């Protein structure tokens, strides 16, 4: 299969490297320092599952130079999606299936403004990884998982082919019975833990072991569960308990991307995660006091990071 990864960062870089190592044809759409690094020295992945060194990879900042693809993995940050839409639409016009791996639950509606519904599959992943430097990914915990499916959850040849390719690459991949439920279950996890850990400025172990933040975390997860059901998503009664059980098994030193970004003075996915919960709550008439408070607490740091980025 032919793949294009839009955004070869901590997520796209990791999965792209695994696919290349398995013999798949993978190209990267990148820009700035990341594009320079990929062209100069390739892609390096340090992983608890085995390191990968790819001294030469195909990368460009011009979509037309990458040609056509069977599947385009969109792995940019949520706030970068709008700026990537022209390139994604160009790949779609070439016949590619577009699969977002973004956090949150907003990517589908955004992409459908530029991508025909029949060319969109929905995806998500779970991975503890970070960018050590452009072109150098560090995967530091848990076995990464990859879940995806058709918007209507129907079986398809392209989904089966994609699954087979991912499994050949050694990726823990599966097609869940309902991709929308899977997306909202991840949203429960990442919005809840991301918001609380960023506000507490502590890794997951300390969030879990401190009674006050542990209770706040549970309330945050429950709010997302309630929102999902209000949106018509068939979240199970035990989804909150399973989410908290999953968090309980994470490495205690683990941190979320939102926490790391805000701590480093970088722009984060605050609006995509916490802010979206507040927005959806207001649209559906569902109170979200925990996420409203966490959003207000974190917003000054987020705005400072945006200002610094604009002035750099």
Short mmCIF file of the C-alpha atoms (twelve columns), coordinates in Angstrom:
data_MODEL
# 
_entry.id   MODEL 
# 
loop_
_atom_site.group_PDB 
_atom_site.id 
_atom_site.type_symbol 
_atom_site.label_atom_id 
_atom_site.label_alt_id 
_atom_site.label_comp_id 
_atom_site.label_asym_id 
_atom_site.label_seq_id 
_atom_site.Cartn_x 
_atom_site.Cartn_y 
_atom_site.Cartn_z 
_atom_site.pdbx_PDB_model_num 
ATOM 1   C CA . UNK A 1   0.000   0.000  0.000  1 
ATOM 2   C CA . UNK A 2   0.996   3.606  -0.516 1 
ATOM 3   C CA . UNK A 3   0.758   5.872  2.518  1 
ATOM 4   C CA . UNK A 4   1.205   9.579  3.136  1 
ATOM 5   C CA . UNK A 5   1.609   10.864 6.678  1 
ATOM 6   C CA . UNK A 6   0.553   14.470 7.230  1 
ATOM 7   C CA . UNK A 7   2.409   15.550 10.355 1 
ATOM 8   C CA . UNK A 8   5.377   13.263 11.131 1 
ATOM 9   C CA . UNK A 9   5.499   14.073 14.829 1 
ATOM 10  C CA . UNK A 10  5.163   11.875 17.908 1 
ATOM 11  C CA . UNK A 11  2.228   9.959  16.385 1 
ATOM 12  C CA . UNK A 12  2.699   10.172 12.624 1 
ATOM 13  C CA . UNK A 13  6.443   9.684  12.833 1 
ATOM 14  C CA . UNK A 14  6.104   6.571  14.976 1 
ATOM 15  C CA . UNK A 15  3.480   4.778  12.876 1 
ATOM 16  C CA . UNK A 16  5.057   5.908  9.620  1 
ATOM 17  C CA . UNK A 17  8.389   4.447  10.693 1 
ATOM 18  C CA . UNK A 18  6.809   1.125  11.661 1 
ATOM 19  C CA . UNK A 19  5.087   0.897  8.279  1 
ATOM 20  C CA . UNK A 20  8.321   1.661  6.410  1 
ATOM 21  C CA . UNK A 21  10.188  -0.983 8.412  1 
ATOM 22  C CA . UNK A 22  7.550   -3.509 7.307  1 
ATOM 23  C CA . UNK A 23  8.090   -2.686 3.654  1 
ATOM 24  C CA . UNK A 24  5.219   -0.257 3.107  1 
ATOM 25  C CA . UNK A 25  5.657   2.739  0.787  1 
ATOM 26  C CA . UNK A 26  5.374   5.787  3.054  1 
ATOM 27  C CA . UNK A 27  5.896   9.493  2.335  1 
ATOM 28  C CA . UNK A 28  5.726   12.404 4.751  1 
ATOM 29  C CA . UNK A 29  4.204   15.847 4.273  1 
ATOM 30  C CA . UNK A 30  6.186   18.114 6.576  1 
ATOM 31  C CA . UNK A 31  7.468   21.653 6.884  1 
ATOM 32  C CA . UNK A 32  10.044  23.790 8.646  1 
ATOM 33  C CA . UNK A 33  12.635  22.127 10.839 1 
ATOM 34  C CA . UNK A 34  10.910  18.762 10.626 1 
ATOM 35  C CA . UNK A 35  11.137  18.716 6.839  1 
ATOM 36  C CA . UNK A 36  14.788  19.785 6.992  1 
ATOM 37  C CA . UNK A 37  15.601  17.022 9.482  1 
ATOM 38  C CA . UNK A 38  13.823  14.301 7.501  1 
ATOM 39  C CA . UNK A 39  15.664  15.285 4.339  1 
ATOM 40  C CA . UNK A 40  19.038  15.579 6.042  1 
ATOM 41  C CA . UNK A 41  19.104  12.553 8.314  1 
ATOM 42  C CA . UNK A 42  15.892  10.571 7.914  1 
ATOM 43  C CA . UNK A 43  13.764  9.373  10.798 1 
ATOM 44  C CA . UNK A 44  14.859  7.961  14.144 1 
ATOM 45  C CA . UNK A 45  12.520  6.198  16.594 1 
ATOM 46  C CA . UNK A 46  13.689  5.247  20.080 1 
ATOM 47  C CA . UNK A 47  11.140  2.779  21.404 1 
ATOM 48  C CA . UNK A 48  10.633  0.407  24.287 1 
ATOM 49  C CA . UNK A 49  9.523   -2.038 21.584 1 
ATOM 50  C CA . UNK A 50  12.722  -1.704 19.578 1 
ATOM 51  C CA . UNK A 51  14.524  1.229  17.996 1 
ATOM 52  C CA . UNK A 52  14.305  2.129  14.321 1 
ATOM 53  C CA . UNK A 53  16.788  4.111  12.243 1 
ATOM 54  C CA . UNK A 54  15.648  5.114  8.772  1 
ATOM 55  C CA . UNK A 55  18.496  7.160  7.258  1 
ATOM 56  C CA . UNK A 56  16.493  8.097  4.171  1 
ATOM 57  C CA . UNK A 57  12.761  8.793  3.900  1 
ATOM 58  C CA . UNK A 58  10.628  10.525 1.298  1 
ATOM 59  C CA . UNK A 59  9.452   13.897 2.558  1 
ATOM 60  C CA . UNK A 60  8.231   17.123 0.996  1 
ATOM 61  C CA . UNK A 61  6.345   20.259 1.867  1 
ATOM 62  C CA . UNK A 62  4.555   20.182 -1.505 1 
ATOM 63  C CA . UNK A 63  1.648   17.702 -1.777 1 
ATOM 64  C CA . UNK A 64  2.048   17.234 -5.537 1 
ATOM 65  C CA . UNK A 65  5.628   16.008 -5.043 1 
ATOM 66  C CA . UNK A 66  4.409   13.072 -2.951 1 
ATOM 67  C CA . UNK A 67  2.090   11.693 -5.618 1 
ATOM 68  C CA . UNK A 68  -0.990  9.591  -4.944 1 
ATOM 69  C CA . UNK A 69  -1.677  7.404  -1.930 1 
ATOM 70  C CA . UNK A 70  -4.072  4.698  -0.845 1 
ATOM 71  C CA . UNK A 71  -4.303  6.040  2.704  1 
ATOM 72  C CA . UNK A 72  -3.405  9.449  4.124  1 
ATOM 73  C CA . UNK A 73  -2.842  9.464  7.883  1 
ATOM 74  C CA . UNK A 74  -3.555  12.914 9.295  1 
ATOM 75  C CA . UNK A 75  -1.516  13.204 12.481 1 
ATOM 76  C CA . UNK A 76  -1.190  16.947 13.017 1 
ATOM 77  C CA . UNK A 77  -2.156  18.717 16.218 1 
ATOM 78  C CA . UNK A 78  -5.800  19.717 16.335 1 
ATOM 79  C CA . UNK A 79  -5.042  23.411 15.967 1 
ATOM 80  C CA . UNK A 80  -3.000  22.647 12.827 1 
ATOM 81  C CA . UNK A 81  -5.831  20.887 10.990 1 
ATOM 82  C CA . UNK A 82  -7.312  23.970 9.328  1 
ATOM 83  C CA . UNK A 83  -3.912  24.846 7.882  1 
ATOM 84  C CA . UNK A 84  -3.562  21.332 6.443  1 
ATOM 85  C CA . UNK A 85  -6.957  21.164 4.732  1 
ATOM 86  C CA . UNK A 86  -5.780  22.310 1.295  1 
ATOM 87  C CA . UNK A 87  -3.160  19.553 1.150  1 
ATOM 88  C CA . UNK A 88  -5.583  16.938 2.501  1 
ATOM 89  C CA . UNK A 89  -8.208  17.932 -0.074 1 
ATOM 90  C CA . UNK A 90  -5.587  17.595 -2.828 1 
ATOM 91  C CA . UNK A 91  -4.746  14.064 -1.693 1 
ATOM 92  C CA . UNK A 92  -8.467  13.234 -1.601 1 
ATOM 93  C CA . UNK A 93  -8.905  14.474 -5.166 1 
ATOM 94  C CA . UNK A 94  -6.175  12.005 -6.109 1 
ATOM 95  C CA . UNK A 95  -8.335  9.188  -4.769 1 
ATOM 96  C CA . UNK A 96  -6.806  8.689  -1.329 1 
ATOM 97  C CA . UNK A 97  -8.703  7.546  1.734  1 
ATOM 98  C CA . UNK A 98  -8.252  10.148 4.475  1 
ATOM 99  C CA . UNK A 99  -7.871  8.889  8.038  1 
ATOM 100 C CA . UNK A 100 -7.456  11.383 10.903 1 
ATOM 101 C CA . UNK A 101 -5.623  10.354 14.058 1 
ATOM 102 C CA . UNK A 102 -6.381  13.554 15.927 1 
ATOM 103 C CA . UNK A 103 -7.407  13.842 19.540 1 
ATOM 104 C CA . UNK A 104 -10.941 14.891 20.378 1 
ATOM 105 C CA . UNK A 105 -14.142 14.417 18.398 1 
ATOM 106 C CA . UNK A 106 -14.147 17.389 16.018 1 
ATOM 107 C CA . UNK A 107 -11.963 16.126 13.141 1 
ATOM 108 C CA . UNK A 108 -14.798 14.390 11.285 1 
ATOM 109 C CA . UNK A 109 -16.929 17.521 10.886 1 
ATOM 110 C CA . UNK A 110 -13.928 19.663 9.908  1 
ATOM 111 C CA . UNK A 111 -12.648 17.212 7.298  1 
ATOM 112 C CA . UNK A 112 -16.084 16.699 5.770  1 
ATOM 113 C CA . UNK A 113 -16.024 20.351 4.698  1 
ATOM 114 C CA . UNK A 114 -13.263 19.440 2.197  1 
ATOM 115 C CA . UNK A 115 -13.265 15.647 1.850  1 
ATOM 116 C CA . UNK A 116 -16.100 13.568 0.313  1 
ATOM 117 C CA . UNK A 117 -17.745 11.404 2.956  1 
ATOM 118 C CA . UNK A 118 -17.006 8.245  0.956  1 
ATOM 119 C CA . UNK A 119 -13.265 8.962  1.184  1 
ATOM 120 C CA . UNK A 120 -13.125 9.433  4.944  1 
ATOM 121 C CA . UNK A 121 -12.433 6.760  7.531  1 
ATOM 122 C CA . UNK A 122 -12.145 7.615  11.210 1 
ATOM 123 C CA . UNK A 123 -9.217  6.603  13.374 1 
ATOM 124 C CA . UNK A 124 -7.583  6.997  16.747 1 
ATOM 125 C CA . UNK A 125 -4.502  5.761  18.500 1 
ATOM 126 C CA . UNK A 126 -3.105  5.457  21.997 1 
ATOM 127 C CA . UNK A 127 0.620   5.981  22.431 1 
ATOM 128 C CA . UNK A 128 3.020   7.529  24.923 1 
ATOM 129 C CA . UNK A 129 5.539   9.289  22.728 1 
ATOM 130 C CA . UNK A 130 7.152   12.651 22.215 1 
ATOM 131 C CA . UNK A 131 9.383   14.482 19.754 1 
ATOM 132 C CA . UNK A 132 12.910  14.546 21.150 1 
ATOM 133 C CA . UNK A 133 13.877  16.798 18.243 1 
ATOM 134 C CA . UNK A 134 12.621  17.122 14.649 1 
ATOM 135 C CA . UNK A 135 12.898  13.736 12.961 1 
ATOM 136 C CA . UNK A 136 13.584  11.964 16.262 1 
ATOM 137 C CA . UNK A 137 10.652  10.298 18.045 1 
ATOM 138 C CA . UNK A 138 10.846  8.847  21.538 1 
ATOM 139 C CA . UNK A 139 8.255   6.177  22.413 1 
ATOM 140 C CA . UNK A 140 8.554   5.663  26.155 1 
ATOM 141 C CA . UNK A 141 5.655   3.539  27.378 1 
ATOM 142 C CA . UNK A 142 2.751   1.183  26.678 1 
ATOM 143 C CA . UNK A 143 2.118   -0.814 23.520 1 
ATOM 144 C CA . UNK A 144 0.691   1.660  20.988 1 
ATOM 145 C CA . UNK A 145 -2.777  0.821  19.706 1 
ATOM 146 C CA . UNK A 146 -4.495  1.857  16.487 1 
ATOM 147 C CA . UNK A 147 -8.265  1.709  15.976 1 
ATOM 148 C CA . UNK A 148 -10.172 2.795  12.878 1 
ATOM 149 C CA . UNK A 149 -13.258 2.153  10.794 1 
ATOM 150 C CA . UNK A 150 -15.778 3.389  8.279  1 
ATOM 151 C CA . UNK A 151 -18.002 6.268  9.383  1 
ATOM 152 C CA . UNK A 152 -21.071 4.008  9.232  1 
ATOM 153 C CA . UNK A 153 -19.178 1.072  10.819 1 
ATOM 154 C CA . UNK A 154 -19.740 -1.086 7.744  1 
ATOM 155 C CA . UNK A 155 -17.127 -3.659 6.644  1 
ATOM 156 C CA . UNK A 156 -15.076 -2.674 3.595  1 
ATOM 157 C CA . UNK A 157 -12.206 -3.981 1.510  1 
ATOM 158 C CA . UNK A 158 -10.138 -0.849 2.132  1 
ATOM 159 C CA . UNK A 159 -10.518 -1.208 5.873  1 
ATOM 160 C CA . UNK A 160 -9.502  -4.878 5.673  1 
ATOM 161 C CA . UNK A 161 -6.465  -4.019 3.542  1 
ATOM 162 C CA . UNK A 162 -5.451  -1.226 5.915  1 
ATOM 163 C CA . UNK A 163 -5.784  -3.536 8.899  1 
ATOM 164 C CA . UNK A 164 -3.647  -6.201 7.243  1 
ATOM 165 C CA . UNK A 165 -0.899  -3.679 6.454  1 
ATOM 166 C CA . UNK A 166 -0.842  -2.348 10.011 1 
ATOM 167 C CA . UNK A 167 -0.654  -5.851 11.439 1 
ATOM 168 C CA . UNK A 168 2.231   -6.691 9.093  1 
ATOM 169 C CA . UNK A 169 3.966   -3.695 10.615 1 
ATOM 170 C CA . UNK A 170 3.504   -5.177 14.089 1 
ATOM 171 C CA . UNK A 171 0.965   -2.547 15.121 1 
ATOM 172 C CA . UNK A 172 -1.763  -3.443 17.619 1 
ATOM 173 C CA . UNK A 173 -4.547  -2.546 15.188 1 
ATOM 174 C CA . UNK A 174 -8.237  -3.405 15.135 1 
ATOM 175 C CA . UNK A 175 -11.568 -2.300 13.717 1 
ATOM 176 C CA . UNK A 176 -13.954 -1.756 16.654 1 
ATOM 177 C CA . UNK A 177 -17.672 -2.502 16.339 1 
ATOM 178 C CA . UNK A 178 -18.460 1.224  16.591 1 
ATOM 179 C CA . UNK A 179 -15.742 3.743  15.739 1 
ATOM 180 C CA . UNK A 180 -17.722 6.640  17.223 1 
ATOM 181 C CA . UNK A 181 -17.911 4.909  20.604 1 
ATOM 182 C CA . UNK A 182 -14.172 4.254  20.394 1 
ATOM 183 C CA . UNK A 183 -13.469 7.920  19.616 1 
ATOM 184 C CA . UNK A 184 -15.556 9.137  22.533 1 
ATOM 185 C CA . UNK A 185 -13.984 6.611  24.893 1 
ATOM 186 C CA . UNK A 186 -10.584 7.996  23.988 1 
ATOM 187 C CA . UNK A 187 -11.950 11.523 24.382 1 
ATOM 188 C CA . UNK A 188 -13.088 10.637 27.905 1 
ATOM 189 C CA . UNK A 189 -9.550  9.552  28.699 1 
ATOM 190 C CA . UNK A 190 -7.504  12.271 27.058 1 
ATOM 191 C CA . UNK A 191 -9.722  15.253 27.875 1 
ATOM 192 C CA . UNK A 192 -10.150 14.136 31.469 1 
ATOM 193 C CA . UNK A 193 -6.543  13.241 32.245 1 
ATOM 194 C CA . UNK A 194 -5.063  15.906 29.964 1 
ATOM 195 C CA . UNK A 195 -6.989  18.749 31.561 1 
ATOM 196 C CA . UNK A 196 -6.477  17.649 35.164 1 
ATOM 197 C CA . UNK A 197 -2.787  16.794 34.817 1 
ATOM 198 C CA . UNK A 198 -2.080  20.061 32.993 1 
ATOM 199 C CA . UNK A 199 -3.820  22.074 35.716 1 
ATOM 200 C CA . UNK A 200 -2.100  20.107 38.504 1 
ATOM 201 C CA . UNK A 201 1.260   20.239 36.636 1 
ATOM 202 C CA . UNK A 202 2.039   16.685 37.759 1 
ATOM 203 C CA . UNK A 203 2.476   13.269 36.096 1 
ATOM 204 C CA . UNK A 204 -0.280  10.689 36.108 1 
ATOM 205 C CA . UNK A 205 0.980   8.865  39.199 1 
ATOM 206 C CA . UNK A 206 0.601   11.942 41.381 1 
ATOM 207 C CA . UNK A 207 -2.805  12.738 39.918 1 
ATOM 208 C CA . UNK A 208 -3.960  9.220  40.826 1 
ATOM 209 C CA . UNK A 209 -2.443  9.149  44.305 1 
ATOM 210 C CA . UNK A 210 -3.738  12.541 45.460 1 
ATOM 211 C CA . UNK A 211 -7.359  12.156 46.617 1 
ATOM 212 C CA . UNK A 212 -8.457  15.617 45.471 1 
ATOM 213 C CA . UNK A 213 -7.098  15.304 41.935 1 
ATOM 214 C CA . UNK A 214 -8.246  11.686 41.681 1 
ATOM 215 C CA . UNK A 215 -11.807 12.806 42.463 1 
ATOM 216 C CA . UNK A 216 -11.503 15.717 40.022 1 
ATOM 217 C CA . UNK A 217 -10.312 13.302 37.330 1 
ATOM 218 C CA . UNK A 218 -13.301 11.017 37.836 1 
ATOM 219 C CA . UNK A 219 -15.703 13.966 37.632 1 
ATOM 220 C CA . UNK A 220 -14.026 15.184 34.426 1 
ATOM 221 C CA . UNK A 221 -14.328 11.748 32.821 1 
ATOM 222 C CA . UNK A 222 -17.977 11.475 33.862 1 
ATOM 223 C CA . UNK A 223 -18.745 14.831 32.252 1 
ATOM 224 C CA . UNK A 224 -17.438 13.614 28.892 1 
ATOM 225 C CA . UNK A 225 -19.432 10.389 29.246 1 
ATOM 226 C CA . UNK A 226 -22.604 12.417 29.786 1 
ATOM 227 C CA . UNK A 227 -21.781 14.645 26.798 1 
ATOM 228 C CA . UNK A 228 -21.244 11.647 24.544 1 
ATOM 229 C CA . UNK A 229 -24.610 10.187 25.383 1 
ATOM 230 C CA . UNK A 230 -26.227 13.582 24.835 1 
ATOM 231 C CA . UNK A 231 -24.690 13.513 21.346 1 
ATOM 232 C CA . UNK A 232 -26.281 10.126 20.658 1 
ATOM 233 C CA . UNK A 233 -23.135 8.028  21.141 1 
ATOM 234 C CA . UNK A 234 -23.912 4.641  22.709 1 
ATOM 235 C CA . UNK A 235 -21.326 4.785  25.491 1 
ATOM 236 C CA . UNK A 236 -21.660 1.832  27.859 1 
ATOM 237 C CA . UNK A 237 -22.559 2.239  31.511 1 
ATOM 238 C CA . UNK A 238 -19.139 0.946  32.552 1 
ATOM 239 C CA . UNK A 239 -17.152 3.229  30.207 1 
ATOM 240 C CA . UNK A 240 -16.137 5.577  33.038 1 
ATOM 241 C CA . UNK A 241 -14.922 2.707  35.206 1 
ATOM 242 C CA . UNK A 242 -12.950 1.205  32.298 1 
ATOM 243 C CA . UNK A 243 -11.374 4.572  31.524 1 
ATOM 244 C CA . UNK A 244 -10.273 5.051  35.132 1 
ATOM 245 C CA . UNK A 245 -8.960  1.472  35.213 1 
ATOM 246 C CA . UNK A 246 -6.908  2.180  32.082 1 
ATOM 247 C CA . UNK A 247 -5.471  5.336  33.656 1 
ATOM 248 C CA . UNK A 248 -4.613  3.331  36.777 1 
ATOM 249 C CA . UNK A 249 -2.324  1.108  34.681 1 
ATOM 250 C CA . UNK A 250 -0.389  3.918  33.011 1 
ATOM 251 C CA . UNK A 251 3.264   4.425  34.023 1 
ATOM 252 C CA . UNK A 252 3.264   6.745  37.059 1 
ATOM 253 C CA . UNK A 253 5.834   9.030  35.442 1 
ATOM 254 C CA . UNK A 254 3.696   9.421  32.321 1 
ATOM 255 C CA . UNK A 255 2.560   12.873 31.232 1 
ATOM 256 C CA . UNK A 256 -0.025  14.013 28.700 1 
ATOM 257 C CA . UNK A 257 0.790   16.010 25.583 1 
ATOM 258 C CA . UNK A 258 -1.289  18.953 26.782 1 
ATOM 259 C CA . UNK A 259 0.537   19.010 30.099 1 
ATOM 260 C CA . UNK A 260 3.946   18.860 28.373 1 
ATOM 261 C CA . UNK A 261 3.063   21.534 25.838 1 
ATOM 262 C CA . UNK A 262 1.798   24.040 28.403 1 
ATOM 263 C CA . UNK A 263 4.705   23.333 30.756 1 
ATOM 264 C CA . UNK A 264 7.119   24.073 27.897 1 
ATOM 265 C CA . UNK A 265 5.300   27.257 26.893 1 
ATOM 266 C CA . UNK A 266 3.998   25.712 23.660 1 
ATOM 267 C CA . UNK A 267 0.568   25.954 22.102 1 
ATOM 268 C CA . UNK A 268 -1.572  23.003 23.215 1 
ATOM 269 C CA . UNK A 269 -4.818  21.277 22.316 1 
ATOM 270 C CA . UNK A 270 -6.691  23.001 25.132 1 
ATOM 271 C CA . UNK A 271 -9.448  24.268 22.828 1 
ATOM 272 C CA . UNK A 272 -9.782  20.910 21.080 1 
ATOM 273 C CA . UNK A 273 -10.111 18.921 24.311 1 
ATOM 274 C CA . UNK A 274 -11.281 21.001 27.270 1 
ATOM 275 C CA . UNK A 275 -12.754 23.807 25.192 1 
ATOM 276 C CA . UNK A 276 -14.736 21.414 22.997 1 
ATOM 277 C CA . UNK A 277 -16.277 19.827 26.084 1 
ATOM 278 C CA . UNK A 278 -17.451 23.251 27.231 1 
ATOM 279 C CA . UNK A 279 -18.786 24.116 23.752 1 
ATOM 280 C CA . UNK A 280 -20.603 20.807 23.275 1 
ATOM 281 C CA . UNK A 281 -22.049 21.077 26.770 1 
ATOM 282 C CA . UNK A 282 -23.513 24.485 25.986 1 
ATOM 283 C CA . UNK A 283 -24.887 23.266 22.634 1 
ATOM 284 C CA . UNK A 284 -26.559 20.261 24.274 1 
ATOM 285 C CA . UNK A 285 -27.623 21.974 27.482 1 
ATOM 286 C CA . UNK A 286 -25.371 19.699 29.569 1 
ATOM 287 C CA . UNK A 287 -23.523 21.323 32.503 1 
ATOM 288 C CA . UNK A 288 -19.723 20.897 32.428 1 
ATOM 289 C CA . UNK A 289 -18.528 22.717 35.574 1 
ATOM 290 C CA . UNK A 290 -15.267 20.746 35.834 1 
ATOM 291 C CA . UNK A 291 -14.179 21.414 32.267 1 
ATOM 292 C CA . UNK A 292 -15.353 25.029 32.425 1 
ATOM 293 C CA . UNK A 293 -13.166 25.583 35.479 1 
ATOM 294 C CA . UNK A 294 -10.164 23.733 34.059 1 
ATOM 295 C CA . UNK A 295 -10.455 25.665 30.798 1 
ATOM 296 C CA . UNK A 296 -10.490 28.982 32.657 1 
ATOM 297 C CA . UNK A 297 -7.485  27.947 34.757 1 
ATOM 298 C CA . UNK A 298 -5.416  26.832 31.758 1 
ATOM 299 C CA . UNK A 299 -6.423  29.504 29.263 1 
ATOM 300 C CA . UNK A 300 -3.933  32.205 30.384 1 
ATOM 301 C CA . UNK A 301 -1.009  29.820 29.837 1 
ATOM 302 C CA . UNK A 302 -2.429  28.831 26.467 1 
ATOM 303 C CA . UNK A 303 -2.847  32.438 25.356 1 
ATOM 304 C CA . UNK A 304 0.697   33.273 26.486 1 
ATOM 305 C CA . UNK A 305 2.042   30.360 24.444 1 
ATOM 306 C CA . UNK A 306 0.136   31.511 21.353 1 
ATOM 307 C CA . UNK A 307 1.445   35.053 21.754 1 
ATOM 308 C CA . UNK A 308 5.005   33.823 22.131 1 
ATOM 309 C CA . UNK A 309 4.651   31.636 19.022 1 
ATOM 310 C CA . UNK A 310 3.234   34.541 16.998 1 
ATOM 311 C CA . UNK A 311 6.151   36.764 18.016 1 
ATOM 312 C CA . UNK A 312 8.885   34.207 17.389 1 
# 
